[in-house]
Amino acid sequence: MNSDPRVMEFFRSPLTRADSDAMADRIERHFDEHGFGLWAIEVPGLAPFIGFAGLIWARFSAHFTPAVEIGWRMAFEHWRHGYATEAARLALDFGFEILALDEVVSFTAADNLRSVAGMERLGMRRDPAGDFDYPGFPQSHPLRRHVLYRIGSDRYPADAASS
Ligand SMILES: CC(C)(COP(=O)(O)OP(=O)(O)OC[C@H]1O[C@@H](n2cnc3c(N)ncnc32)[C@H](O)[C@@H]1OP(=O)(O)O)[C@@H](O)C(=O)NCCC(=O)NCCS
């Protein structure tokens, strides 16, 4: 998944095996430190791992941090079945009902329309003043500008789209 250019189109580059393993280690450390993180997604009877979705503390400083971010990444062959949305809804439930968060944010390169569609399916709303330069990209990189979506506990799940 992490080495697939289709999946990694809106990131700096596909990951090497070493970078992917380092990412898995970071995910496990986040669970150790915070008790939540990016959960692996299994589809019973179909595949033991199709991707991840979950909650993480943003790892950089920006106008909206500290903040808990919802994120997702799925292997290409499992796109467009609703799995990412289903998993993300469960992650939001966990964030608001178990962690009692006030707000969850999400962000991505403005052109990442599939991810933006996912945010909107969850009932997240774009913060029109929220666009920012994601520090994970070098200055002047075309994907550096990111859009920011938010959802507050007061609006969840009442505003979430039903499909
Ligand atoms: C972002 C990403 C997870 C979205 O994947 P996705 O397949 O579009 O999302 P879902 O799994 O929720 O599937 C939704 C689609 O399945 C359809 N669908 C089919 N059966 C469905 C069902 N039972 N329930 C819900 N949706 C269903 C929906 O209508 C929607 O289709 P559409 O694309 O025509 O609108 C995926 O594109 C990805 O991994 N991208 C690369 C990583 C990335 O960019 N991550 C975000 C960085 S911030």
The ligand as an SDF file (V2000), in Angstrom:
LIG
                    3D

 48 50  0  0  0  0  0  0  0  0999 V2000
   -8.9110    8.5080    0.8730 C   0  0  0  0  0  0  0  0  0  0  0  0
   -9.3450    7.0750    0.6040 C   0  0  0  0  0  0  0  0  0  0  0  0
   -9.2020    6.2230    1.8450 C   0  0  0  0  0  0  0  0  0  0  0  0
  -10.8040    7.1300    0.1450 C   0  0  0  0  0  0  0  0  0  0  0  0
  -11.1670    5.8700   -0.3920 O   0  0  0  0  0  0  0  0  0  0  0  0
  -12.6180    5.6490   -0.9570 P   0  0  0  0  0  0  0  0  0  0  0  0
  -12.6310    4.3040   -1.5550 O   0  0  0  0  0  0  0  0  0  0  0  0
  -13.0110    6.8140   -1.8220 O   0  0  0  0  0  0  0  0  0  0  0  0
  -13.5270    5.7250    0.3540 O   0  0  0  0  0  0  0  0  0  0  0  0
  -14.5410    4.6330    0.8880 P   0  0  0  0  0  0  0  0  0  0  0  0
  -13.8420    3.3580    1.1520 O   0  0  0  0  0  0  0  0  0  0  0  0
  -15.2480    5.2370    2.0310 O   0  0  0  0  0  0  0  0  0  0  0  0
  -15.5310    4.4170   -0.3250 O   0  0  0  0  0  0  0  0  0  0  0  0
  -16.4400    5.4460   -0.7140 C   0  0  0  0  0  0  0  0  0  0  0  0
  -16.9440    5.1220   -2.0970 C   0  0  0  0  0  0  0  0  0  0  0  0
  -17.4740    3.8050   -2.1000 O   0  0  0  0  0  0  0  0  0  0  0  0
  -18.8480    3.8650   -2.4990 C   0  0  0  0  0  0  0  0  0  0  0  0
  -19.5280    2.7660   -1.7900 N   0  0  0  0  0  0  0  0  0  0  0  0
  -19.7540    1.5550   -2.3340 C   0  0  0  0  0  0  0  0  0  0  0  0
  -20.3510    0.7590   -1.4500 N   0  0  0  0  0  0  0  0  0  0  0  0
  -20.5080    1.4840   -0.3240 C   0  0  0  0  0  0  0  0  0  0  0  0
  -21.0760    1.2040    0.9420 C   0  0  0  0  0  0  0  0  0  0  0  0
  -21.6110    0.0030    1.2270 N   0  0  0  0  0  0  0  0  0  0  0  0
  -21.0480    2.1730    1.9050 N   0  0  0  0  0  0  0  0  0  0  0  0
  -20.5310    3.3810    1.6200 C   0  0  0  0  0  0  0  0  0  0  0  0
  -19.9780    3.7030    0.4220 N   0  0  0  0  0  0  0  0  0  0  0  0
  -19.9850    2.7620   -0.5370 C   0  0  0  0  0  0  0  0  0  0  0  0
  -19.2820    5.2610   -2.1670 C   0  0  0  0  0  0  0  0  0  0  0  0
  -20.3970    5.6520   -2.9210 O   0  0  0  0  0  0  0  0  0  0  0  0
  -18.0450    6.0330   -2.5630 C   0  0  0  0  0  0  0  0  0  0  0  0
  -17.9860    6.0570   -3.9590 O   0  0  0  0  0  0  0  0  0  0  0  0
  -17.6290    7.3460   -4.8380 P   0  0  0  0  0  0  0  0  0  0  0  0
  -16.1230    7.3980   -4.8280 O   0  0  0  0  0  0  0  0  0  0  0  0
  -18.1610    7.0550   -6.1610 O   0  0  0  0  0  0  0  0  0  0  0  0
  -18.2620    8.5210   -4.1720 O   0  0  0  0  0  0  0  0  0  0  0  0
   -8.5000    6.4610   -0.5430 C   0  0  0  0  0  0  0  0  0  0  0  0
   -8.7010    7.2000   -1.7130 O   0  0  0  0  0  0  0  0  0  0  0  0
   -7.0100    6.4370   -0.1980 C   0  0  0  0  0  0  0  0  0  0  0  0
   -6.5180    5.5640    0.5020 O   0  0  0  0  0  0  0  0  0  0  0  0
   -6.2680    7.4230   -0.7330 N   0  0  0  0  0  0  0  0  0  0  0  0
   -4.8190    7.4660   -0.5470 C   0  0  0  0  0  0  0  0  0  0  0  0
   -4.4120    7.8750    0.8510 C   0  0  0  0  0  0  0  0  0  0  0  0
   -4.8580    9.2820    1.1790 C   0  0  0  0  0  0  0  0  0  0  0  0
   -4.8210   10.1780    0.3300 O   0  0  0  0  0  0  0  0  0  0  0  0
   -5.2540    9.4620    2.4290 N   0  0  0  0  0  0  0  0  0  0  0  0
   -5.7150   10.7290    2.9040 C   0  0  0  0  0  0  0  0  0  0  0  0
   -4.6070   11.6270    3.2060 C   0  0  0  0  0  0  0  0  0  0  0  0
   -5.1860   12.9860    4.1680 S   0  0  0  0  0  0  0  0  0  0  0  0
  1  2  1  0
  2  3  1  0
  2  4  1  0
  2 36  1  0
  4  5  1  0
  5  6  1  0
  6  7  2  0
  6  8  1  0
  6  9  1  0
  9 10  1  0
 10 11  2  0
 10 12  1  0
 10 13  1  0
 13 14  1  0
 14 15  1  0
 15 16  1  0
 15 30  1  0
 16 17  1  0
 17 18  1  0
 17 28  1  0
 18 19  1  0
 18 27  1  0
 19 20  2  0
 20 21  1  0
 21 22  1  0
 21 27  2  0
 22 23  1  0
 22 24  2  0
 24 25  1  0
 25 26  2  0
 26 27  1  0
 28 29  1  0
 28 30  1  0
 30 31  1  0
 31 32  1  0
 32 33  2  0
 32 34  1  0
 32 35  1  0
 36 37  1  0
 36 38  1  0
 38 39  2  0
 38 40  1  0
 40 41  1  0
 41 42  1  0
 42 43  1  0
 43 44  2  0
 43 45  1  0
 45 46  1  0
 46 47  1  0
 47 48  1  0
M  END
$$$$
